Amino acid sequence: MTKNTSRFSNNISIKNRKASFEYEFIDKYEAGIVLKGTEIKSIREGKASVQEAYCYLKNDEVFIKSMNISPYSNSSFANHQITRDRKLLLKKKEVEKIKTKTEEKGLTIVPTKMYINSRGFAKVEIAVARGKKLFDKRDSIKKKDQDRELKRLKI
């Protein structure tokens, strides 16, 4: 019996590029996700997005909301909801740190990246972040352009 592994990959890395432009990251954490069977299959096919997602605290637990995981194409009637709230798996100390930091004014929890680790588990990298002002965004654009120019000159 041969395995067809061409559809699935363990090298999935889905990034939220907009988050680094909109927010200034203070702390980063790695969290596991509570998923259903067809959700992990869709993630391994690369059919997920954390672009519009955000995290929130509820009863000393962290949840991710609006993370889009497309339905698995080869599933039967038992498919998952596309944008349901999913629980994130963190240690109690990490949750307490996040809770104390988000109680400060202007701090929020943002998912920055979703990937599959070496053991085959789906992980989400979340960051406690502060929203950037308009002049901060201009500075980051300016810095990015300067880095691009330096890279071009070196080649």
N, C-alpha and C positions, 0 to 999 in steps of 0.2 A: 504494500500500500504506500503510495507516494503522497507526500504532503505538498499542497499548492500554497507556497508562502509568498508568491509574487504580489498579492494584493496587500498583505499585512507587512508592516515594518516596525522595528523597534527603534528606528532612528528618527522618530517624529519630534519636531520641535516647533511649536506654534507660538509665535511671539505677538505681543501687544505693542507695536511700534509707537502708537499714538500716546501711550502712557508715559514714555520717557520725555516726550515733548510737552505734555500737559502737566506733569507732576515732577516734583523733586523728591527722590527716594531717600528716606531716612534709615529704615531697617528693612531687610529682606528675610523672608522665611520660606522654607520648603514645606509643602503640605500635601498629604495624600487626599484623594477624592473618593467619596462613596459613590460607586457607579453600579448600574445594572448591566446585565450580560451583553446586550446589543450596543450599549454606549462605548464600552472599551473596544469593541470591534470597529465601530465607526471612527474612534480616535486613532486606531492603528492604521486605518485607511487614510488618515489625514483630513477627515471631514469634520473639523471642529474649529471654533473661533472663540477667542477671549477678548475680541475687540471692544464689544459693548458691555462686557461683564464688570461687575463690581462685587465687593464682599461686604458683609454686615455681621454684627454680633447679635446673638439671640440666646438667652439662657446660658451664658458662658460657653457658647459654641460658635464657631465661625462657619458661615454659609456663603456660597457664591451664587449670585443671581444673574440671570440673562446670559449665561454661557451657552452658546449655540453648539449643539452636537447633532448633526444631521442624522436622520433615520438610517439604520443599516439596511442596505438594499436587498440582502438575501434573507431577511427575517420573515417570519410568518405574521400572524395577527398580533403577536406579543411584542410590539415595538415600543420604544420609550418616547416620552414627551421631549420635544426639541429643546425648550428653554425652561426646565424645571429648576427649583432650588436644590443645590447639591451641598451636602455637608463636607467640610474640609476637616481632615484629621491632623490635629496638632497636639503637642504636649501641653499639659496644664500650665506650666510656667510660661510657655510661649503665648498662650491665650491670655494670661494675666498681663504680660508685657504689652501685648497688642491692645488690650482693653484700657490700660492706664494711658497709653499714648493716644488712642483715638478719643479719649475724653478731653484732651487738650483741644483748644479751638483751632480749626482749620486743618486737622489731620484726618485722613481717610485710609481705607484699605483698598489697594488696587491689585488685580492680578496682572503680572507682567509676562508670564511665560507658562506654557503647558508642554510637558514632554513625557516620554516614557523612559524610566531609568534602566539600569543594566539588569535588574531582576524582572523587568517586564511590567512594573506597576506604573500607572499614570500618576504624575505629580504636577502640582501647580506651584509656581513661584509667586508669592504675594509680597507686596511691599507696603509698609506704612509710609504714606506720602503726604506732601503738602502741595497744594495747587500753585502753579507758577503764575506770576503776574505777567503782563504783556511785555515789560522790558526784560524779564528773565527769558522769555521765549525768543526775543530778538537776540539776546546774548548767545543762546544755544545755537541759533541759526548761523550767527556770525562765526562761532567757533567751529561748527561743522564745515562751513565753507572754507575757512582757513586750513583746516586739516586736509580737506580735499585738494586744495591748491598745493600744499606741501607734498602730499602723496604724488601728485602729478609731476612736480618738479624733480622728485627723487627718481622717477622712472625715466 
